[in-house]
């Protein structure tokens, strides 16, 4: 945070003192405009903070007084400042220019309490307006310089149950204290400095029936009846920032300071502070906001304090809910920029206007973002946002993850399954971009269908052209994989449904042609059976026959012939058509960039072209025989290679080489041979 120039502060101080106006962000902004300066609200808040510290606050001690847990601030001359958080004194990183600066601060604090502090009256012990106890002694009576002691009052009282939870009071002791208060007996609370005498006494006074009359006599005021009798207005503070770019929480901290200052100025007790940093008011859930409304509903608060109404809500529907809640509970809304009484027609009108303005800002920002995204897409720029698996945020490759991604594409085209690859990644502990290791088939499918992997730029799910970044895979690999993953008829071994057995869903019934399923016979052995009941045969012998035939075929000298296809001319024509379709898709990106086609037109034409391209790519992909059969066809020992393949790959090999039909057993025959199946080799 940039310090405010001292000469500017001095000019503003004189301007505001002359006008006798309240020190609010609005008044300070007006004074700044009078100086020829127009600052954003964050900068205005910074100036207000500086003025508040120097005019009515504790100057450089102000941040220490607001630090959570601090009970005492001690100044021993200009160069020694200490704080106490309950664990003894700590040296603070705060100093004064000279003793004269300490003296001026002590005199200002005494004046705020209506007392003089000068050479004729060189010491003072007073209670400041916010309840802080101030003891000051001027030099040369105090050495090495003016000393100041500030005892910060408790910002809240504790219930007896809370003291038990913290171990301060035992359950038996708590029961004794309740009986003591109920009996109206006289008692004495004693203890050393800082032992919690005032805290305990405040808790006991909180047990007194509100109908009782209390007379409080103190040598030095320490107790605040308002805190435990709830005669102070109870407020909650709600802080929200939509986007915290650097993760420091600086914006919500500025909001907090301004809101707390408003509560102190109006003598409101702060019951709780709700913070939702890096959280949108238009998208997603806001659990802290819901908790705050629940507190209001239970009658635990009278005022909701926020920096501005748009911190609370940017949606008219939420504002209407807040209006209804205000009507039921009489809660009011106070903001640093002005109050809203939603129980009155004028307050409701103003609230709706402000919420409409906030909603309009959201819509304008959304329109700008959409236009910017369209421009970036037309120019082929990396889309930004969180890094997808395989990539860094700037569009460069993440070496290890990009390598895993390439292998996954190869395994898919070789007949692997999403479930099998995901299970392998989980076993190997491969982390996602978010650091998780729980891969699911659906998650892996989304990663493989991401066109960015092939250097393709998309917008709202539509590919609009080539991207200007280095791809992880080539477009042929991407489109081939996309064809596999989007073709519902090929869920046989590529989809998310796991197959546990070699021929289930792969072999067919010899009578009706329906795919066989796995079942259990009465004797407990596994079977393949027709779903309509035409036949049922033992599974293990069938598996063994099919494996013997497949491995035998791939062990023949001419096994490499299985990699060749006889329809090369047809494939060449399909490949040429795919090239034409991709060229036309690229031309759509140019049309979007030069404005000859709008986004809706690009989507319509792109959808038609991509549907045809997917069909062409599917016919080009069987899956690729070389990818599926390569290891087996070139192996010296096909049986040994077969044993290394997982179930998905084995099923892919069978489906690529042949069709398997289970035949009806011959009546009275107990033999189980090759006639149990009819295996037809694919050309």
C-alpha positions in Angstrom: 0.0 0.0 0.0 1.5 3.3 -1.1 1.9 5.8 1.9 -0.1 9.0 1.6 2.1 12.1 1.1 2.4 14.1 4.4 1.8 17.5 2.7 -1.4 16.2 1.1 -2.6 14.9 4.5 -1.9 18.3 6.0 -4.0 20.1 3.4 -6.9 17.7 3.7 -6.7 17.9 7.5 -7.1 21.7 7.3 -9.9 21.5 4.8 -11.9 19.0 6.8 -11.2 20.8 10.1 -12.4 24.2 8.6 -15.6 22.7 7.3 -16.3 20.8 10.5 -17.5 17.8 8.5 -17.6 14.1 9.5 -14.6 12.1 8.4 -16.3 9.8 5.9 -15.1 8.4 2.5 -17.6 10.6 0.7 -16.4 13.8 2.4 -12.7 12.8 1.9 -13.4 12.1 -1.8 -14.9 15.6 -2.1 -11.9 17.2 -0.4 -9.6 15.2 -2.8 -11.5 16.5 -5.8 -11.0 20.0 -4.4 -7.3 19.3 -4.6 -7.6 18.2 -8.2 -7.3 14.5 -7.4 -9.8 11.8 -8.5 -8.9 8.5 -6.8 -10.5 5.0 -6.8 -12.4 3.8 -3.7 -9.4 1.8 -2.5 -7.1 4.8 -2.6 -9.8 7.0 -0.9 -10.1 4.4 1.9 -6.3 4.5 2.4 -6.5 8.3 2.7 -9.4 8.0 5.2 -7.4 5.5 7.3 -4.4 7.9 7.4 -6.6 10.9 8.4 -8.5 8.9 11.0 -5.3 7.8 12.6 -3.8 11.3 12.7 -7.0 13.2 13.7 -9.1 11.1 15.9 -7.2 7.8 16.2 -4.1 6.6 17.9 -1.8 7.5 15.1 0.9 4.9 14.5 -0.5 2.8 17.4 -3.9 2.4 15.6 -3.0 -0.8 13.7 -1.7 -2.3 17.0 -5.0 -1.5 18.8 -6.9 -3.3 16.0 -4.8 -6.4 16.0 -6.7 -9.5 17.2 -5.6 -10.7 20.6 -3.8 -7.5 21.7 -4.9 -6.4 25.2 -2.3 -3.7 26.0 -0.1 -1.3 24.0 2.8 0.4 25.9 5.0 3.3 24.8 8.2 4.0 26.6 9.5 7.1 24.8 9.8 7.4 21.0 11.7 4.3 20.3 10.2 1.6 22.5 6.7 0.3 21.8 5.4 -3.0 23.2 2.2 -5.0 22.9 0.7 -7.8 25.1 -1.3 -10.6 23.6 -1.6 -12.4 27.0 1.8 -14.1 26.8 4.0 -11.3 28.0 5.3 -8.2 26.4 6.5 -8.2 22.7 8.5 -5.5 21.0 6.4 -3.9 18.2 7.9 -2.7 14.9 6.6 0.8 15.5 8.5 4.0 16.5 7.9 7.8 16.7 10.1 10.5 15.1 10.8 12.1 18.5 9.4 12.6 22.0 7.4 15.6 20.8 5.4 13.2 18.5 4.6 11.0 21.5 3.6 14.0 23.6 1.2 15.3 20.9 -0.4 11.8 20.7 -0.8 11.6 24.5 -2.4 15.1 24.6 -4.8 14.3 21.8 -5.9 11.1 23.5 -6.4 13.0 26.8 -8.4 15.7 25.0 -10.6 13.1 23.4 -11.6 12.1 27.0 -12.2 15.7 28.1 -9.0 16.1 30.1 -6.0 18.3 29.8 -2.4 17.1 29.7 0.4 19.6 29.9 3.3 20.7 32.1 0.9 22.0 34.7 -1.0 18.7 34.7 1.6 16.2 33.5 -0.2 12.9 33.9 -3.7 11.5 33.2 -5.7 8.3 33.7 -8.8 8.4 31.5 -11.3 6.2 29.6 -11.4 7.0 25.9 -14.7 7.1 24.0 -14.2 3.6 22.6 -13.7 2.2 26.1 -9.9 2.0 26.0 -8.2 2.9 29.2 -5.4 5.4 28.7 -2.7 6.3 31.2 0.0 8.9 30.2 2.8 10.7 31.9 4.8 13.5 30.2 8.6 13.9 30.2 10.7 14.9 32.1 8.7 13.3 34.9 8.7 10.1 32.8 12.0 8.8 31.5 13.4 8.3 29.0 10.5 10.2 27.5 6.7 10.5 27.5 5.0 7.2 28.3 1.6 5.9 27.3 -0.3 2.9 28.4 -3.4 1.7 26.5 -5.6 -1.1 28.0 -8.0 -2.3 25.3 -11.4 -3.3 26.6 -12.9 -6.7 25.8 -14.7 -6.5 22.4 -17.1 -9.1 23.7 -18.0 -11.1 26.8 -17.8 -14.9 27.1 -20.7 -17.1 28.3 -20.1 -19.6 31.0 -20.4 -22.4 28.5 -17.6 -20.8 26.4 -15.4 -20.5 29.5 -15.9 -24.2 30.1 -15.1 -25.1 26.5 -11.8 -23.2 26.8 -10.9 -24.9 30.1 -11.1 -21.7 32.2 -13.9 -23.1 34.4 -14.6 -26.7 35.2 -18.2 -28.0 34.9 -18.5 -28.3 38.6 -17.1 -24.7 39.0 -19.6 -23.4 36.5 -22.5 -25.0 38.4 -21.3 -23.4 41.6 -21.0 -20.0 40.0 -24.6 -20.2 38.6 -25.9 -21.1 42.1 -23.9 -18.2 43.5 -25.5 -15.7 41.2 -29.0 -17.1 41.5 -28.7 -16.9 45.3 -27.8 -13.2 45.1 -24.9 -13.8 47.6 -22.0 -11.4 48.0 -18.8 -12.6 46.5 -15.2 -11.4 45.8 -13.2 -12.1 42.6 -9.5 -11.9 43.2 -6.4 -12.7 41.1 -3.2 -11.3 39.7 -2.8 -8.9 36.8 -4.1 -10.4 33.6 -5.6 -13.5 35.4 -9.1 -12.8 34.0 -10.9 -11.2 36.9 -12.8 -8.7 34.7 -13.6 -11.4 32.1 -15.1 -13.7 34.8 -17.0 -10.9 36.5 -18.5 -9.8 33.1 -19.5 -13.5 32.5 -21.2 -13.6 35.9 -23.0 -10.4 35.3 -24.3 -11.9 32.1 -26.1 -14.5 34.2 -28.1 -11.9 36.1 -31.8 -11.7 35.2 -32.3 -8.7 32.9 -35.2 -7.6 35.1 -32.8 -7.0 38.0 -31.6 -3.6 38.9 -27.8 -3.3 38.8 -25.6 -0.6 40.4 -22.1 -0.7 39.1 -19.4 1.0 41.2 -15.8 0.8 39.9 -12.6 2.6 41.0 -11.5 2.4 37.3 -14.2 1.5 34.8 -13.4 -1.9 33.3 -16.9 -3.4 32.9 -19.3 -2.6 30.0 -22.9 -3.3 30.9 -23.8 -2.8 27.3 -21.8 -5.9 26.3 -23.5 -8.4 28.5 -26.9 -6.8 28.8 -27.1 -6.3 25.0 -28.2 -2.7 25.2 -25.7 -1.8 22.5 -26.8 -2.3 19.0 -25.5 -5.6 17.8 -24.0 -5.7 14.3 -22.4 -8.2 12.0 -19.9 -7.2 9.3 -20.0 -8.8 5.8 -16.9 -8.6 3.6 -16.6 -9.9 0.1 -14.3 -9.5 -2.9 -15.1 -11.1 -6.2 -11.5 -11.6 -7.4 -8.3 -11.6 -5.3 -5.7 -11.6 -8.0 -2.6 -11.9 -5.7 -4.2 -13.9 -2.9 -3.2 -11.4 -0.2 -6.8 -10.5 0.9 -5.8 -6.8 0.8 -9.2 -5.6 -0.5 -11.3 -7.4 2.2 -8.9 -6.1 4.8 -9.6 -2.5 3.6 -13.3 -3.2 3.8 -12.9 -4.6 7.3 -11.1 -1.5 8.6 -13.7 0.9 7.1 -16.7 -1.2 8.5 -15.1 -1.6 11.9 -14.5 2.2 12.1 -18.2 2.8 11.2 -19.3 0.5 14.0 -17.0 2.2 16.5 -18.1 5.6 15.5 -21.8 4.6 16.0 -21.2 2.7 19.2 -22.3 -0.6 17.7 -20.9 -3.9 19.1 -19.5 -6.2 16.5 -20.9 -9.7 17.1 -19.1 -11.4 14.2 -17.3 -10.7 10.9 -18.1 -12.8 7.9 -15.5 -12.9 5.1 -15.8 -14.4 1.6 -12.7 -13.5 -0.4 -12.3 -14.4 -4.1 -16.1 -15.1 -4.2 -18.6 -14.0 -6.7 -22.0 -12.7 -5.7 -23.6 -13.8 -8.9 -22.2 -17.3 -9.4 -21.8 -20.2 -6.9 -22.6 -20.5 -3.2 -21.8 -18.1 -0.4 -21.9 -20.2 2.8 -20.8 -17.2 5.1 -23.6 -15.0 3.6 -26.1 -17.8 4.4 -24.7 -18.1 8.0 -25.1 -14.4 8.5 -28.8 -14.4 7.3 -29.4 -17.3 9.7 -28.1 -15.2 12.6 -30.4 -12.4 11.6 -33.3 -14.8 11.4 -32.6 -16.0 15.0 -32.7 -12.4 16.2 -29.0 -12.2 17.2 -28.2 -9.0 15.3 -29.8 -5.7 14.5 -27.5 -4.2 11.9 -25.7 -5.7 8.8 -22.6 -3.7 8.0 -20.9 -3.8 4.6 -18.7 -1.5 2.5 -21.4 -1.1 -0.2 -24.7 -2.8 -1.1 -23.0 -4.6 -4.0 -20.8 -6.5 -1.5 -24.0 -8.0 -0.1 -25.7 -8.8 -3.3 -25.7 -8.2 -7.1 -28.9 -10.0 -7.7 -32.4 -8.5 -7.4 -33.8 -11.9 -6.3 -31.4 -11.9 -3.3 -32.3 -8.3 -2.5 -36.0 -9.2 -2.4 -35.2 -12.0 0.1 -33.2 -9.5 2.2 -36.2 -7.1 2.1 -38.5 -9.8 3.3 -36.0 -10.8 6.1 -35.8 -7.1 7.1 -39.6 -6.9 7.3 -39.7 -10.0 9.6 -36.8 -9.1 11.9 -36.5 -5.3 11.6 -32.8 -5.7 10.7 -31.2 -2.7 9.0 -28.3 -2.4 6.5 -25.5 0.1 7.0 -22.8 0.6 4.5 -19.7 2.8 4.6 -21.2 4.7 1.6 -24.7 5.1 3.2 -27.4 3.4 5.2 -30.4 1.5 3.9 -33.6 1.0 6.0 -35.3 -1.8 4.1 -38.3 -1.6 6.4 -39.3 1.7 4.7 -40.6 2.2 1.1 -37.8 4.8 0.4 -35.1 2.4 1.6 -36.5 -0.5 -0.4 -36.7 1.8 -3.5 -33.0 2.9 -3.0 -31.9 -0.7 -2.4 -33.6 -1.9 -5.6 -32.0 0.9 -7.6 -28.5 0.1 -6.2 -29.0 -3.6 -6.8 -30.1 -2.9 -10.4 -27.0 -0.8 -10.9 -24.8 -3.5 -9.5 -26.5 -6.1 -11.8 -26.0 -3.8 -14.8 -22.3 -3.6 -14.0 -22.1 -7.4 -13.9 -23.8 -7.7 -17.3 -21.6 -5.0 -18.9 -18.5 -6.8 -17.5 -19.9 -10.1 -18.9 -20.4 -8.6 -22.3 -16.9 -7.2 -22.3 -15.5 -10.6 -21.3 -17.5 -12.4 -24.1 -16.3 -9.9 -26.7 -12.7 -10.3 -25.5 -13.0 -14.1 -25.5 -14.3 -14.1 -29.1 -11.5 -11.9 -30.2 -8.9 -14.1 -28.5 -10.5 -17.2 -30.1 -10.5 -15.6 -33.6 -6.8 -14.7 -33.1 -6.0 -18.3 -32.0 -4.6 -17.2 -28.6 -4.3 -19.5 -25.6 -7.6 -19.1 -23.7 -6.0 -18.7 -20.3 -7.6 -19.7 -17.0 -6.6 -22.7 -14.9 -4.0 -25.0 -16.5 -5.6 -28.2 -17.9 -3.8 -31.5 -17.5 -0.7 -31.6 -19.6 -0.3 -27.8 -19.7 1.1 -24.8 -17.7 -1.0 -21.7 -17.3 0.8 -19.9 -20.1 0.1 -22.5 -22.7 3.4 -24.3 -22.5 3.7 -28.1 -22.0 4.0 -29.6 -18.5 6.7 -32.1 -19.5 5.7 -35.1 -17.3 1.9 -34.6 -17.7 2.1 -34.0 -21.4 4.0 -37.3 -21.7 1.3 -39.2 -19.7 -1.4 -37.6 -22.0 0.4 -38.7 -25.2 0.6 -42.3 -23.8 -3.1 -42.2 -22.9 -4.0 -41.3 -26.5 -1.8 -44.2 -27.8 -3.4 -46.6 -25.4 -6.9 -45.6 -26.4 -6.2 -46.1 -30.1 -4.6 -49.5 -29.2 -7.8 -50.7 -27.7 -7.4 -49.5 -24.1 -10.3 -48.3 -22.0 -10.9 -45.1 -20.0 -11.4 -47.1 -16.9 -8.2 -49.1 -17.3 -6.1 -46.0 -18.0 -7.6 -44.1 -15.1 -7.0 -47.1 -12.7 -3.4 -47.3 -14.0 -2.9 -43.5 -13.3 -4.3 -43.9 -9.8 -2.0 -46.8 -9.1 1.0 -44.8 -10.3 0.0 -41.7 -8.3 -0.2 -39.4 -11.3 -1.6 -36.1 -10.1 -4.1 -33.9 -11.9 -3.5 -30.2 -12.4 -5.2 -29.6 -9.0 -3.0 -32.1 -7.2 -5.5 -34.9 -6.9 -4.8 -38.5 -7.7 -8.4 -39.8 -7.9 -8.9 -40.2 -11.7 -12.3 -41.2 -13.0 -13.1 -42.4 -16.5 -15.4 -39.3 -17.0 -12.6 -37.0 -15.9 -10.0 -38.7 -18.2 -12.5 -38.5 -21.1 -12.9 -34.8 -20.7 -9.1 -34.4 -20.8 -8.7 -36.5 -24.0 -11.6 -34.6 -25.7 -9.9 -31.2 -25.0 -9.1 -29.8 -28.5 -6.3 -27.7 -26.9 -4.2 -30.9 -26.8 -4.2 -30.9 -30.6 -3.5 -27.1 -30.9 -7.1 -26.4 -31.8 -8.9 -23.2 -30.5 -12.5 -23.6 -29.4 -15.1 -21.2 -28.1 -18.1 -22.4 -26.1 -17.5 -25.9 -27.2 -17.1 -25.1 -30.9 -13.7 -25.4 -32.6 -13.0 -22.2 -34.5 -9.5 -22.8 -35.9 -5.9 -23.5 -35.1 -4.3 -22.2 -31.9 -1.0 -20.4 -31.8 0.6 -22.8 -29.3 2.6 -26.0 -29.7 0.2 -29.1 -29.6 0.8 -32.1 -27.5 -0.6 -34.5 -30.1 -1.4 -34.2 -33.8 -4.9 -33.5 -35.1 -5.3 -37.0 -36.7 -4.7 -38.6 -33.3 -7.2 -36.2 -31.6 -9.9 -36.7 -34.2 -9.4 -40.5 -34.1 -9.7 -40.5 -30.3 -12.7 -38.2 -30.5 -14.4 -40.6 -32.9 -13.9 -43.5 -30.5 -15.1 -41.7 -27.4 -18.2 -40.1 -29.0 -19.4 -43.2 -30.8 -22.0 -44.8 -28.5 -21.8 -48.1 -30.5 -18.1 -48.5 -29.5 -18.7 -48.5 -25.7 -17.6 -52.1 -25.9 -14.2 -51.5 -24.5 -13.6 -47.7 -24.7 -16.4 -46.5 -22.5 -16.7 -46.1 -18.8 -18.5 -49.4 -18.2 -15.9 -52.0 -17.1 -15.9 -55.5 -18.6 -14.7 -58.2 -16.3 -14.5 -61.1 -18.7 -13.0 -61.8 -22.1 -16.0 -62.4 -24.2 -18.9 -60.8 -22.3 -20.6 -58.2 -24.7 -18.2 -59.3 -27.4 -19.3 -62.8 -28.4 -22.9 -63.2 -29.8 -25.6 -65.8 -29.6 -25.6 -68.2 -32.5 -29.4 -68.2 -32.7 -30.5 -64.6 -32.3 -27.3 -62.6 -32.7 -27.6 -60.7 -29.4 -24.4 -60.1 -27.4 -23.7 -62.7 -24.7 -23.7 -61.8 -21.0 -22.0 -63.5 -18.1 -23.9 -65.7 -15.6 -23.5 -68.4 -13.0 -24.7 -72.0 -13.4 -26.2 -74.0 -10.5 -22.9 -75.7 -9.9 -21.2 -72.3 -9.5 -19.1 -72.2 -12.7 -19.2 -69.1 -14.8 -21.1 -69.1 -18.1 -21.7 -67.0 -21.2 -25.4 -67.0 -22.0 -27.9 -65.5 -24.4 -29.9 -62.7 -22.6 -33.1 -64.2 -24.0 -32.3 -67.7 -22.8 -31.4 -69.5 -26.1 -28.2 -71.0 -24.9 -25.7 -71.1 -22.0 -22.2 -72.5 -22.1 -19.3 -72.7 -19.7 -17.1 -69.5 -20.0 -13.6 -70.8 -19.2 -13.4 -73.4 -22.0 -14.8 -70.8 -24.5 -12.2 -68.3 -23.4 -9.4 -70.9 -23.8 -10.5 -71.8 -27.3 -10.7 -68.2 -28.5 -7.3 -67.4 -27.0 -5.7 -70.5 -28.6 -7.1 -69.4 -32.0 -6.1 -65.7 -31.7 -2.6 -66.4 -30.4 -2.1 -69.1 -33.1 -3.1 -66.7 -35.9 -0.7 -64.1 -34.6 2.1 -66.7 -34.4 1.9 -67.5 -38.1 4.7 -66.3 -40.4 2.2 -64.1 -42.3 0.9 -62.4 -39.1 2.0 -59.0 -40.4 -0.6 -59.3 -43.1 -3.2 -58.7 -40.4 -2.0 -55.1 -40.2 -2.8 -54.4 -43.9 -6.2 -53.3 -45.0 -7.6 -54.1 -48.5 -9.6 -50.9 -48.8 -6.7 -48.4 -49.2 -8.2 -46.5 -52.2 -11.4 -46.0 -50.1 -9.3 -44.9 -47.1 -7.4 -42.4 -49.3 -10.7 -40.8 -50.4 -11.9 -40.6 -46.8 -8.6 -39.0 -45.8 -8.9 -36.4 -48.6 -12.4 -35.6 -47.5 -11.2 -35.1 -43.9 -8.6 -32.7 -45.1 -11.2 -30.7 -47.0 -13.5 -30.5 -44.0 -10.7 -29.3 -41.7 -9.8 -26.6 -44.2 -13.3 -25.4 -44.3 -13.3 -25.3 -40.5 -10.2 -23.2 -40.6 -11.9 -20.8 -43.0 -14.7 -20.3 -40.4 -12.1 -18.9 -38.0 -11.0 -16.4 -40.6 -14.6 -15.4 -41.3 -15.2 -14.8 -37.5 -12.1 -12.7 -37.3 -12.9 -10.4 -40.2 -16.6 -10.1 -39.2 -18.1 -11.7 -42.3 -19.7 -14.3 -40.0 -21.0 -13.9 -36.5 -20.5 -16.4 -33.7 -24.0 -17.9 -34.2 -23.3 -18.5 -37.9 -19.9 -20.0 -37.1 -21.5 -22.4 -34.7 -24.2 -23.6 -37.1 -21.7 -24.2 -40.0 -19.1 -25.6 -37.6 -21.5 -28.1 -36.1 -22.5 -29.4 -39.6 -18.9 -29.7 -40.7 -17.7 -31.3 -37.5 -20.5 -33.9 -37.6 -19.5 -35.0 -41.1 -15.8 -34.9 -40.0 -16.5 -37.2 -37.0 -18.3 -39.7 -39.3 -15.4 -39.7 -41.8 -12.9 -40.1 -38.9 -14.9 -42.9 -37.5 -14.7 -44.8 -40.8 -11.0 -44.2 -40.9 -10.6 -45.6 -37.3 -11.3 -49.3 -36.7 -9.4 -48.7 -34.3 -6.1 -48.6 -36.2 -5.0 -52.2 -36.7 -1.3 -51.4 -36.3 -1.9 -49.7 -32.9 -3.9 -52.7 -31.7 -2.0 -55.6 -33.2 1.5 -54.2 -33.6 3.0 -55.8 -30.5 1.6 -59.3 -31.3 2.2 -59.2 -35.1 5.9 -58.5 -34.7 6.6 -60.7 -31.6 8.8 -63.7 -31.6 6.5 -65.2 -28.9 2.9 -64.1 -29.4 1.7 -66.1 -26.4 4.2 -64.3 -24.1 3.0 -60.9 -25.4 -0.6 -61.9 -25.0 0.0 -62.6 -21.3 1.3 -59.1 -20.8 -1.8 -57.4 -22.3 -4.6 -56.2 -20.0 -8.2 -57.3 -20.4 -9.2 -54.3 -22.5 -6.3 -54.8 -24.9 -7.1 -58.5 -25.3 -10.7 -57.7 -26.1 -9.6 -55.1 -28.6 -7.3 -57.6 -30.4 -10.2 -60.2 -30.6 -12.6 -57.5 -31.9 -10.1 -56.3 -34.5 -9.3 -59.8 -35.8 -12.5 -61.7 -35.7 -16.2 -62.1 -34.8 -17.1 -64.8 -32.2 -20.4 -66.6 -32.3 -21.4 -69.1 -29.5 -23.1 -72.2 -31.0 -25.9 -74.3 -29.7 -24.5 -77.5 -28.1 -25.5 -80.8 -29.7 -28.0 -82.8 -27.7 -26.5 -85.6 -25.7 -23.0 -84.6 -26.5 -20.6 -84.1 -23.6 -17.6 -83.1 -25.7 -16.5 -79.4 -25.7 -14.4 -78.6 -28.7 -13.9 -76.1 -31.5 -17.5 -76.6 -32.6 -18.6 -74.7 -29.4 -17.9 -71.4 -31.2 -17.8 -70.1 -34.8 -14.9 -67.7 -35.2 -14.9 -65.6 -38.4 -11.8 -63.8 -39.4 -12.2 -60.1 -40.4 -10.5 -59.2 -43.7 
